[in-house]
Amino acid sequence: MNDALTETADRLRRAVARLQRRLRQSTSGSLTPGQVSVLASLDKHEALTLGELAALEGVRPPSLTPVVRALVHDGFVARSPDEADRRSARVRLTPLGRDELNLVRQRRNEFLERKLASLTTPDRERARELISFLESLLDES
């Protein structure tokens, strides 16, 4: 591959990873990044089995069990028998869980708003252009 292209890809990957890490560290409150990810997945999907949720999260079901158990304990997720297969359970986001997820999202937006507010007007315009570029890059895959 082209050295300049490889360097650009590497820098982009590292910058996105650092931004994601900063967002997770500064805005998740008492939730772990894994818990926030599970809440977000459940927000996108009505109700999921642990197997379905694990597949979405890219982990094995046994790894997800303690995460879901903690979220159930805190009232953020409800567990109920799967109507199609009584041996299995489905998990759903509760109203409290949705409120907590929205709070995390609000904190993350506020973090980014503070960063954007510190930029000059031309830099904010460049940021908008970069966002459009990233969105189009992701739409192609």
C-alpha positions as a Python dict, from the first residue, in 0.01 Angstrom:
ca = {
    (1, 'M'): (0, 0, 0),
    (2, 'N'): (90, 363, -34),
    (3, 'D'): (294, 487, 266),
    (4, 'A'): (103, 815, 288),
    (5, 'L'): (-228, 629, 278),
    (6, 'T'): (-112, 389, 548),
    (7, 'E'): (1, 678, 768),
    (8, 'T'): (-329, 861, 717),
    (9, 'A'): (-529, 549, 802),
    (10, 'D'): (-318, 492, 1114),
    (11, 'R'): (-356, 852, 1233),
    (12, 'L'): (-732, 843, 1172),
    (13, 'R'): (-770, 516, 1361),
    (14, 'R'): (-569, 646, 1657),
    (15, 'A'): (-754, 980, 1667),
    (16, 'V'): (-1096, 815, 1661),
    (17, 'A'): (-989, 566, 1929),
    (18, 'R'): (-855, 846, 2152),
    (19, 'L'): (-1176, 1047, 2111),
    (20, 'Q'): (-1388, 743, 2194),
    (21, 'R'): (-1174, 670, 2499),
    (22, 'R'): (-1202, 1033, 2620),
    (23, 'L'): (-1579, 1024, 2578),
    (24, 'R'): (-1606, 697, 2771),
    (25, 'Q'): (-1376, 813, 3052),
    (26, 'S'): (-1527, 1153, 3108),
    (27, 'T'): (-1898, 1096, 3069),
    (28, 'S'): (-2016, 749, 3164),
    (29, 'G'): (-2080, 821, 3532),
    (30, 'S'): (-2110, 502, 3735),
    (31, 'L'): (-2166, 280, 3431),
    (32, 'T'): (-1884, 86, 3270),
    (33, 'P'): (-1823, 127, 2896),
    (34, 'G'): (-1959, -226, 2847),
    (35, 'Q'): (-2279, -140, 3031),
    (36, 'V'): (-2328, 175, 2822),
    (37, 'S'): (-2273, -29, 2507),
    (38, 'V'): (-2533, -286, 2615),
    (39, 'L'): (-2785, -11, 2693),
    (40, 'A'): (-2723, 144, 2352),
    (41, 'S'): (-2771, -191, 2177),
    (42, 'L'): (-3095, -247, 2365),
    (43, 'D'): (-3207, 103, 2274),
    (44, 'K'): (-3172, 11, 1905),
    (45, 'H'): (-3345, -328, 1938),
    (46, 'E'): (-3673, -396, 2114),
    (47, 'A'): (-3572, -708, 2309),
    (48, 'L'): (-3283, -946, 2263),
    (49, 'T'): (-3174, -1283, 2392),
    (50, 'L'): (-2835, -1291, 2561),
    (51, 'G'): (-2700, -1470, 2254),
    (52, 'E'): (-2828, -1201, 2019),
    (53, 'L'): (-2698, -927, 2244),
    (54, 'A'): (-2359, -1098, 2276),
    (55, 'A'): (-2334, -1122, 1896),
    (56, 'L'): (-2409, -750, 1862),
    (57, 'E'): (-2151, -668, 2130),
    (58, 'G'): (-1891, -899, 1980),
    (59, 'V'): (-1849, -1106, 2296),
    (60, 'R'): (-1945, -1454, 2413),
    (61, 'P'): (-2271, -1488, 2611),
    (62, 'P'): (-2095, -1592, 2936),
    (63, 'S'): (-1896, -1266, 2926),
    (64, 'L'): (-2217, -1068, 2899),
    (65, 'T'): (-2403, -1241, 3182),
    (66, 'P'): (-2249, -1037, 3469),
    (67, 'V'): (-2295, -712, 3276),
    (68, 'V'): (-2664, -783, 3219),
    (69, 'R'): (-2707, -908, 3577),
    (70, 'A'): (-2570, -576, 3711),
    (71, 'L'): (-2794, -376, 3478),
    (72, 'V'): (-3097, -579, 3592),
    (73, 'H'): (-2997, -525, 3957),
    (74, 'D'): (-2978, -148, 3900),
    (75, 'G'): (-3314, -144, 3722),
    (76, 'F'): (-3174, -36, 3384),
    (77, 'V'): (-3267, -362, 3209),
    (78, 'A'): (-3557, -605, 3256),
    (79, 'R'): (-3530, -974, 3189),
    (80, 'S'): (-3831, -1182, 3084),
    (81, 'P'): (-3889, -1531, 2944),
    (82, 'D'): (-3873, -1560, 2567),
    (83, 'E'): (-4226, -1638, 2449),
    (84, 'A'): (-4095, -1845, 2157),
    (85, 'D'): (-3849, -2045, 2370),
    (86, 'R'): (-3918, -2062, 2744),
    (87, 'R'): (-3563, -2192, 2808),
    (88, 'S'): (-3431, -1857, 2693),
    (89, 'A'): (-3475, -1504, 2826),
    (90, 'R'): (-3500, -1167, 2656),
    (91, 'V'): (-3364, -844, 2794),
    (92, 'R'): (-3519, -503, 2740),
    (93, 'L'): (-3423, -150, 2825),
    (94, 'T'): (-3637, -10, 3107),
    (95, 'P'): (-3750, 353, 3124),
    (96, 'L'): (-3484, 406, 3394),
    (97, 'G'): (-3223, 251, 3164),
    (98, 'R'): (-3331, 476, 2876),
    (99, 'D'): (-3307, 779, 3105),
    (100, 'E'): (-2957, 675, 3214),
    (101, 'L'): (-2847, 617, 2854),
    (102, 'N'): (-2986, 956, 2754),
    (103, 'L'): (-2793, 1114, 3041),
    (104, 'V'): (-2470, 953, 2920),
    (105, 'R'): (-2540, 1074, 2567),
    (106, 'Q'): (-2617, 1423, 2697),
    (107, 'R'): (-2289, 1431, 2893),
    (108, 'R'): (-2098, 1320, 2585),
    (109, 'N'): (-2263, 1588, 2374),
    (110, 'E'): (-2183, 1849, 2638),
    (111, 'F'): (-1819, 1735, 2645),
    (112, 'L'): (-1797, 1775, 2268),
    (113, 'E'): (-1985, 2106, 2277),
    (114, 'R'): (-1725, 2243, 2523),
    (115, 'K'): (-1445, 2130, 2292),
    (116, 'L'): (-1617, 2279, 1987),
    (117, 'A'): (-1692, 2606, 2169),
    (118, 'S'): (-1320, 2655, 2228),
    (119, 'L'): (-1251, 2648, 1852),
    (120, 'T'): (-1240, 2942, 1618),
    (121, 'T'): (-1524, 2985, 1370),
    (122, 'P'): (-1311, 2856, 1078),
    (123, 'D'): (-1206, 2552, 1285),
    (124, 'R'): (-1569, 2478, 1373),
    (125, 'E'): (-1649, 2486, 1000),
    (126, 'R'): (-1361, 2245, 936),
    (127, 'A'): (-1504, 2022, 1210),
    (128, 'R'): (-1844, 2020, 1036),
    (129, 'E'): (-1673, 1927, 708),
    (130, 'L'): (-1480, 1650, 881),
    (131, 'I'): (-1799, 1514, 1036),
    (132, 'S'): (-1965, 1506, 693),
    (133, 'F'): (-1660, 1329, 554),
    (134, 'L'): (-1661, 1068, 833),
    (135, 'E'): (-2033, 1008, 790),
    (136, 'S'): (-1988, 952, 415),
    (137, 'L'): (-1689, 725, 479),
    (138, 'L'): (-1899, 511, 713),
    (139, 'D'): (-2199, 508, 476),
    (140, 'E'): (-1987, 346, 205),
    (141, 'S'): (-1897, 38, 412),
}
